[in-house]
């Protein structure tokens, strides 16, 4: 590799890496905490999508510990100034970080798809699409984790380059090839609920707001695409210096992905805290009829809702219920028929 000047060799990015890695790990912890609080406030139990994201954010913390150790062993410095004894530990922690990245991305996508099945449990074609995507995401995750794990023969050769006769595949080609399906999966998952969101019987403003809420996940797709570009140009000789940008993008992608996966679930919590003054619909109204003294009140409520603190998310999306309020499998109700009207008449009129 080309020789660097003393000024270049003295550069150290590690001081900027600590706050970036720590802040972007704290954000998903806050998001998952608010997600759990939202479930409690709306009297809902944790479901598969919640547990998947809890495991994902736990792995984010584990990945942070690996990255901090990688900084301790030379990340952010030019490899010429890194002690030879630190190179193997550095490569081992970046290797572990890549493994946890693949697992985290898989868990986040599965959590979002499972959330879709909870919210849009009304359209059979949509459910089949979600199941197909879940199989694809799981297959991608297993393939990437397995390939990353066995990228070298023997496995230890991934970080110990002193092993004689070691064999490793083209890491750059693998990183690019594995990220392209990842980006395509992100795009499909983002687009998947849009037709159902657009078909909801809501005001245009609220409908656009919900669509924007789900489109926030496109941020992770943009980060993933940027990561692919940097992987294509990363240098393999000065790995402690050149890997910094990829490590930052990987951290941002995973942790922002966790936050985006939590946002639709946190929506009822925001309504609980700040109220819903814009889109709030009166629950009752008095409409005098033409008959003497007759009073009528009309209450409109979403199908499957109850008076006992049901989640606004459930009120908004749930359109298929059984007799006990639980989802009724195999039944489909059109999205434009999720409102029920009750008329109550009082006779004779109350005395003055």
C-alpha positions as CSV (number, residue, x, y, z in Angstrom):
1,X,0.0,0.0,0.0
2,X,1.1,3.6,-0.6
3,X,3.2,5.2,2.1
4,X,1.5,8.0,4.1
5,X,2.9,11.1,5.5
6,X,3.4,11.5,9.2
7,X,0.5,13.9,9.3
8,X,-1.8,11.3,7.7
9,X,-0.6,8.6,10.0
10,X,-1.3,10.7,13.0
11,X,-5.0,11.0,12.1
12,X,-7.4,9.2,14.4
13,X,-11.2,8.9,13.9
14,X,-11.9,6.9,17.0
15,X,-12.9,9.9,19.1
16,X,-15.8,10.6,16.7
17,X,-16.9,7.0,16.6
18,X,-17.7,6.6,20.3
19,X,-20.6,9.2,20.4
20,X,-22.0,8.0,17.0
21,X,-22.1,4.4,18.1
22,X,-23.5,5.1,21.6
23,X,-26.1,7.7,20.5
24,X,-27.5,5.4,17.7
25,X,-27.7,2.6,20.2
26,X,-29.6,4.6,22.8
27,X,-32.2,5.7,20.2
28,X,-33.6,2.2,19.5
29,X,-33.6,1.5,23.3
30,X,-35.8,4.5,23.8
31,X,-38.0,3.5,20.9
32,X,-38.5,-0.1,22.1
33,X,-39.2,1.2,25.6
34,X,-41.9,3.6,24.3
35,X,-43.3,0.7,22.2
36,X,-43.7,-1.4,25.4
37,X,-45.3,1.5,27.2
38,X,-47.7,2.0,24.4
39,X,-48.7,-1.7,24.7
40,X,-49.3,-1.2,28.4
41,X,-51.2,2.0,28.0
42,X,-53.6,0.4,25.5
43,X,-53.9,-2.7,27.6
44,X,-52.4,-5.1,25.0
45,X,-50.1,-8.0,25.6
46,X,-46.7,-8.2,23.8
47,X,-47.0,-10.2,20.6
48,X,-44.5,-11.8,18.2
49,X,-43.6,-8.5,16.5
50,X,-42.8,-7.0,19.9
51,X,-40.6,-9.9,21.0
52,X,-38.7,-9.9,17.7
53,X,-37.9,-6.3,18.1
54,X,-36.9,-6.7,21.7
55,X,-34.4,-9.4,20.7
56,X,-33.2,-7.1,17.8
57,X,-32.5,-4.2,20.1
58,X,-30.7,-6.5,22.6
59,X,-28.4,-7.5,19.7
60,X,-27.9,-3.9,18.9
61,X,-26.4,-3.4,22.4
62,X,-24.2,-6.5,21.8
63,X,-23.0,-5.1,18.5
64,X,-22.2,-1.9,20.2
65,X,-19.9,-3.7,22.6
66,X,-18.1,-5.4,19.6
67,X,-17.6,-2.0,17.9
68,X,-16.2,-0.4,21.0
69,X,-13.8,-3.3,21.3
70,X,-12.8,-2.8,17.6
71,X,-12.1,0.8,18.4
72,X,-9.9,-0.2,21.3
73,X,-7.9,-2.4,18.9
74,X,-7.4,0.2,16.2
75,X,-10.6,1.1,14.3
76,X,-10.3,4.7,13.1
77,X,-6.5,4.6,12.8
78,X,-4.3,3.7,9.8
79,X,-3.2,0.1,10.0
80,X,0.5,1.2,9.8
81,X,0.3,2.6,13.3
82,X,-1.8,-0.2,14.8
83,X,0.3,-2.8,16.8
84,X,0.6,-6.1,15.0
85,X,-0.8,-7.9,18.1
86,X,-4.0,-5.8,17.8
87,X,-4.8,-6.7,14.2
88,X,-6.3,-10.2,14.9
89,X,-8.6,-9.0,17.8
90,X,-9.7,-6.1,15.6
91,X,-10.6,-8.4,12.7
92,X,-12.4,-10.8,15.1
93,X,-14.7,-8.0,16.5
94,X,-15.5,-6.7,13.1
95,X,-16.3,-10.2,12.0
96,X,-18.7,-10.7,14.9
97,X,-20.2,-7.3,14.2
98,X,-21.0,-8.4,10.6
99,X,-22.6,-11.5,11.9
100,X,-24.9,-9.6,14.3
101,X,-25.7,-7.1,11.6
102,X,-27.2,-9.8,9.4
103,X,-29.2,-11.3,12.3
104,X,-30.4,-7.9,13.4
105,X,-31.6,-6.9,9.9
106,X,-33.5,-10.2,9.6
107,X,-35.2,-9.8,12.9
108,X,-36.3,-6.2,12.1
109,X,-37.8,-7.2,8.8
110,X,-39.6,-10.2,10.4
111,X,-40.9,-7.9,13.2
112,X,-42.4,-5.4,10.6
113,X,-44.0,-8.2,8.6
114,X,-45.5,-9.8,11.7
115,X,-46.8,-6.3,12.7
116,X,-48.4,-6.1,9.2
117,X,-50.2,-9.4,9.9
118,X,-51.5,-8.0,13.2
119,X,-52.7,-4.7,11.7
120,X,-54.0,-5.9,8.3
121,X,-55.5,-9.2,9.3
122,X,-58.3,-8.8,6.8
123,X,-57.0,-9.4,3.3
124,X,-56.0,-12.9,2.4
125,X,-53.9,-11.9,-0.5
126,X,-52.0,-9.4,1.7
127,X,-51.4,-12.1,4.3
128,X,-50.0,-14.5,1.7
129,X,-47.7,-11.8,0.4
130,X,-46.5,-11.2,4.0
131,X,-45.8,-14.9,4.5
132,X,-43.9,-15.1,1.2
133,X,-41.8,-12.1,2.2
134,X,-41.2,-13.7,5.6
135,X,-39.8,-16.9,4.0
136,X,-37.6,-14.8,1.7
137,X,-36.2,-12.7,4.6
138,X,-35.6,-15.7,6.7
139,X,-33.8,-17.5,3.8
140,X,-31.7,-14.4,3.2
141,X,-30.8,-14.1,6.8
142,X,-29.8,-17.8,7.1
143,X,-27.8,-17.6,3.8
144,X,-25.9,-14.4,4.8
145,X,-25.2,-15.5,8.4
146,X,-23.9,-18.9,7.1
147,X,-21.8,-17.4,4.4
148,X,-20.3,-14.7,6.8
149,X,-19.6,-17.4,9.4
150,X,-17.8,-19.7,6.9
151,X,-16.2,-17.0,4.7
152,X,-12.7,-18.5,5.4
153,X,-11.4,-22.1,5.8
154,X,-10.7,-22.7,8.6
155,X,-13.2,-20.3,10.3
156,X,-10.5,-18.8,12.5
157,X,-8.8,-17.6,9.4
158,X,-11.4,-14.8,9.1
159,X,-9.4,-12.9,11.7
160,X,-6.2,-14.8,12.1
161,X,-4.3,-14.2,8.8
162,X,-1.2,-16.0,10.1
163,X,-2.8,-19.5,9.6
164,X,-0.9,-21.3,6.8
165,X,-2.9,-22.4,3.8
166,X,-6.0,-20.3,4.6
167,X,-8.7,-19.8,2.0
168,X,-11.2,-16.9,1.9
169,X,-13.7,-15.9,-0.7
170,X,-14.0,-12.4,-2.3
171,X,-15.4,-10.5,0.6
172,X,-16.2,-7.4,-1.4
173,X,-18.3,-9.3,-4.0
174,X,-20.2,-11.1,-1.2
175,X,-21.0,-7.8,0.6
176,X,-22.4,-6.3,-2.6
177,X,-24.3,-9.4,-3.6
178,X,-25.9,-9.9,-0.2
179,X,-27.0,-6.3,0.1
180,X,-28.8,-6.1,-3.2
181,X,-31.5,-8.6,-2.1
182,X,-31.6,-6.8,1.2
183,X,-32.5,-3.5,-0.5
184,X,-35.1,-5.1,-2.7
185,X,-36.7,-6.7,0.3
186,X,-36.8,-3.3,2.1
187,X,-38.5,-1.7,-0.9
188,X,-41.2,-4.5,-1.1
189,X,-41.9,-4.3,2.6
190,X,-42.3,-0.5,2.4
191,X,-44.7,-0.7,-0.6
192,X,-46.7,-3.7,0.6
193,X,-49.2,-1.9,2.9
194,X,-49.6,1.2,0.8
195,X,-52.8,0.1,-1.1
196,X,-54.5,-0.9,2.1
197,X,-53.5,2.4,3.8
198,X,-54.8,4.4,0.8
199,X,-58.1,2.4,1.0
200,X,-58.9,3.3,4.6
201,X,-62.0,5.4,5.2
202,X,-60.1,8.3,6.7
203,X,-59.7,12.0,5.9
204,X,-57.1,12.7,3.3
205,X,-54.8,14.5,5.8
206,X,-54.9,11.6,8.2
207,X,-54.5,9.0,5.4
208,X,-51.4,10.9,4.1
209,X,-50.0,11.1,7.7
210,X,-50.3,7.3,8.1
211,X,-48.7,6.7,4.8
212,X,-45.8,9.0,5.7
213,X,-45.5,7.1,9.0
214,X,-44.8,3.9,7.2
215,X,-42.6,5.5,4.6
216,X,-40.2,6.6,7.2
217,X,-38.7,3.1,6.9
218,X,-37.4,4.3,3.5
219,X,-34.6,6.0,5.4
220,X,-33.1,2.6,6.2
221,X,-33.2,1.6,2.5
222,X,-31.3,4.8,1.6
223,X,-28.7,4.0,4.3
224,X,-28.4,0.4,3.0
225,X,-27.9,1.6,-0.5
226,X,-25.2,3.9,0.6
227,X,-23.6,1.1,2.5
228,X,-23.5,-1.0,-0.7
229,X,-21.7,1.8,-2.5
230,X,-19.1,2.1,0.2
231,X,-18.6,-1.7,0.3
232,X,-17.9,-1.6,-3.5
233,X,-15.1,0.9,-2.9
234,X,-13.7,-0.2,0.4
235,X,-10.0,-0.9,0.6
236,X,-8.8,-4.2,2.0
237,X,-5.3,-3.2,2.8
238,X,-6.0,-0.4,5.3
239,X,-8.9,-2.2,7.0
240,X,-8.8,-0.3,10.3
241,X,-9.2,3.0,8.5
242,X,-11.4,2.2,5.5
243,X,-13.9,0.1,7.4
244,X,-15.0,3.1,9.5
245,X,-17.6,4.4,7.1
246,X,-19.1,0.9,6.7
247,X,-19.3,0.4,10.4
248,X,-21.1,3.7,10.9
249,X,-23.6,3.0,8.1
250,X,-24.2,-0.5,9.5
251,X,-24.9,0.9,12.9
252,X,-27.2,3.6,11.6
253,X,-29.1,1.2,9.4
254,X,-29.8,-1.3,12.1
255,X,-30.7,1.1,14.9
256,X,-32.8,3.4,12.8
257,X,-34.5,0.3,11.4
258,X,-35.5,-0.6,15.0
259,X,-36.9,2.9,15.5
260,X,-38.9,2.8,12.3
261,X,-40.3,-0.6,13.2
262,X,-41.6,0.9,16.5
263,X,-43.2,4.0,15.1
264,X,-46.6,2.6,14.0
265,X,-46.9,0.9,17.4
266,X,-46.0,4.1,19.4
267,X,-48.7,6.1,17.6
268,X,-51.5,5.3,20.2
269,X,-49.1,6.5,22.9
270,X,-48.7,9.9,21.3
271,X,-52.5,10.2,21.1
272,X,-52.7,9.2,24.7
273,X,-50.2,11.9,25.7
274,X,-51.2,14.8,23.5
275,X,-54.7,13.9,22.5
276,X,-56.2,13.7,19.0
277,X,-57.7,17.1,18.6
278,X,-57.6,17.1,14.8
279,X,-59.2,13.8,13.9
280,X,-61.2,13.1,17.0
281,X,-64.8,12.1,16.2
282,X,-67.6,12.8,18.7
283,X,-68.8,9.6,20.3
284,X,-72.4,10.8,20.7
285,X,-74.8,13.4,19.5
286,X,-78.3,14.4,20.3
287,X,-80.6,14.6,17.3
288,X,-84.2,15.8,18.1
289,X,-86.6,14.0,15.8
290,X,-89.9,15.3,14.5
291,X,-91.9,13.4,17.2
292,X,-92.8,15.2,20.4
293,X,-90.3,14.8,23.1
294,X,-88.4,12.0,21.3
295,X,-84.6,12.1,21.8
296,X,-82.1,10.1,19.8
297,X,-78.4,9.6,20.3
298,X,-76.1,8.1,17.8
299,X,-72.8,6.4,18.7
300,X,-70.3,5.5,16.0
301,X,-67.6,3.0,16.8
302,X,-65.1,1.0,14.9
303,X,-65.9,-2.7,14.5
304,X,-64.1,-4.6,17.2
305,X,-63.5,-1.6,19.4
306,X,-64.4,-1.5,23.1
307,X,-64.8,1.1,25.7
308,X,-61.9,-0.3,27.7
309,X,-58.7,1.4,26.5
310,X,-58.4,-0.5,23.2
311,X,-55.4,0.5,21.1
312,X,-56.0,3.2,18.5
313,X,-53.9,1.0,16.2
314,X,-56.4,-1.9,16.7
315,X,-59.4,0.5,16.3
316,X,-57.9,1.8,13.1
317,X,-56.9,-1.5,11.5
318,X,-59.0,-4.3,13.0
319,X,-61.8,-5.2,10.6
320,X,-62.4,-8.8,11.3
321,X,-63.7,-9.9,14.7
322,X,-65.4,-12.9,16.2
323,X,-68.1,-12.9,18.8
324,X,-65.7,-12.4,21.6
325,X,-63.8,-9.5,20.0
326,X,-61.0,-11.7,18.8
327,X,-59.9,-11.8,15.1
328,X,-62.1,-14.2,13.1
329,X,-59.9,-16.2,10.8
330,X,-61.2,-16.9,7.4
331,X,-63.6,-13.9,7.3
332,X,-63.0,-10.9,5.3
333,X,-64.8,-7.6,5.7
334,X,-64.4,-4.8,3.1
335,X,-62.2,-1.9,4.3
336,X,-65.1,0.5,3.6
337,X,-67.4,-1.2,6.1
338,X,-65.6,-0.9,9.4
339,X,-68.0,1.5,11.1
340,X,-71.1,0.4,13.1
341,X,-73.9,2.8,13.9
342,X,-76.1,2.4,17.0
343,X,-79.4,4.3,17.4
344,X,-81.0,4.7,20.8
345,X,-84.4,6.2,21.3
346,X,-85.8,7.3,24.7
347,X,-89.6,7.4,25.2
348,X,-91.4,8.9,27.0
349,X,-89.5,12.2,27.2
350,X,-88.0,13.0,30.6
351,X,-90.1,15.3,32.9
352,X,-89.0,18.9,33.1
